[in-house]
Amino acid sequence: MDCFQIITLIFIIVGWAVIYWLNSRQQKKDLINKSKLKIYEELYSLKKKIDNETIKLRVSSYLSFTLSDVKKAEVVGKPSPLDLWQSYTKEISRNIDSFVSVYLEFWTSVDAWIETMPELKRAKNELLKIQTNTLMDDLLLYRTYLSRMPSLINYKWGNLDFDQIEEKAKKIREKINKIAIGYTDDFIGLVHNVLIAPIFGHEKKPRENFENLPEKFTILTKNGIEEVNKSQKKE
């Protein structure tokens, strides 16, 4: 084998080595990207489940009967005013349980994958350990408030304060909208920007799909909760 053949052989070997290295590097990159897509799909799927349970909970919080229904039930006796109340509160209680169950599933999944996106640890702690804990506490107090209502009015159903009950429900809906819908959507947007944006080159803006936002509102960012206004959102 002459010198030219040796040099040619070396170039061939080096060429194949480079091709093998590039292929291995691309395969590793593809594997990482597939893993990122899988993580995002899992979290986004759970977020959609949260959305569905949130809608059920919000809808069930509206009173399903009126004072005239109570007065009629007191005369007819079946269903009784207590039956009306228990039907209303049981539906809310079921929806609270379903919502909490789905949200804990989301929480568990985020905990499992957070090390793949360490830059979101602060946002995750703000959402799950502070905001969500506050929401869960409020839901528990709301359920307790509803369950104690019959004894609080001494089963005198004409004394039901419909305005107060609706005000309590309104505050719960507002808290749900703020945390379970708003901040959770913000967090999924952050996950998208960390895992998916580098692959497809598109970043999500906070609340980009939200309508009728107030002039000023708060969002969840990598650094925690921040107040923004509509003009900042459009930039």
Secondary structure, 3 states (H helix, E strand, C coil): CCHHHHHHHHHHHHHHHHHHHHHHHHHHHHHHHHHHHHHHHHHHHHHHHHHHHHHHHHHHCCCCCCHHHHHHHHHHCCCCHHHHHHHHHHHHHHHHHHHHHHHHHHHHHHHHHHHHCHHHHHHHHHHHHHHHHHHHHHHHHHHHHHHHHHHHCCCCHHHCCHHHHHHHHHHHHHHHHHHHHHHHHHHHHHHHHHHCHHHHCCCCCCCCCCCCCCCEEEEEECCEEEEEEHHHHHC
